[in-house]
Amino acid sequence: MMYEYVDAHIHLHGFEEKEREILLKNREFIFLAVANDVSSSFFNMKLSLLYENVIPAVGIHPWNIEKTKNEDMAKIENIIKRTNIKVLGEIGIDKKFVPGTINKQREFFERFLKLAKEYDLSVNLHTPDAWEEVFDILIKYDIKKAYFHWYTGPVSMLEEIQSNQYFVGINPAIFLQKKHQEVLRYADLDNIITESDAPYKYKGIYLHPEKIEEVINYIAERKKVDSKYLKIRLKENLSRFLS
Ligand SMILES: [Zn+2]
């Protein structure tokens, strides 16, 4: 399949139907569709049958863990067993926005990683203020393919992230967010992938896949590489994440 741009973290379930259709008909993009809960997990599976530029992920967002029941987990496990799904996400631990549910978040995150290990799945991670803990749990479960979505953690952790061949997501927030700019400065080209996190908004910017071209130009300029060459590298990185 020919495509130009990688969006490795998008909530397609969060769009109005019309806008989503326009987006999905744009074959210049490959979309890794993350889920927030059971229904968006099923939704992503369905979309991936209709559109070949959608790579589906299933999972439960850390913000939704509070209301998650064992039967929800069983439904997701069922999808994993019965399909050839390759990615779990958006999963993780969030100590910044939902610290009150930390114990339940840890419990479910470990359950997801057990599944990732058992079924050889890649993991698309949400990790605000929990970067180190998440990293340690990935190592504990011997996870090989991990992606820290919109990474804004310490740059000092990049070395261990990269030495494990994990990836960090670079998001349109980079135009405003100093921490994210620092991450790009120290990250290797081999370990970054572009994403939108659409339709989320950050400080008034609508994070949208159509900003990814601008993100690529920004990265190319900072890393002093040609943007055409960078696009090829980003596609290769996505393939390694999914391999
Ligand atoms: Zn997200």
Residues whose N, C-alpha, C, O or C-beta is under 5 A from the ligand:
A	BS01	ZN	E90 D197
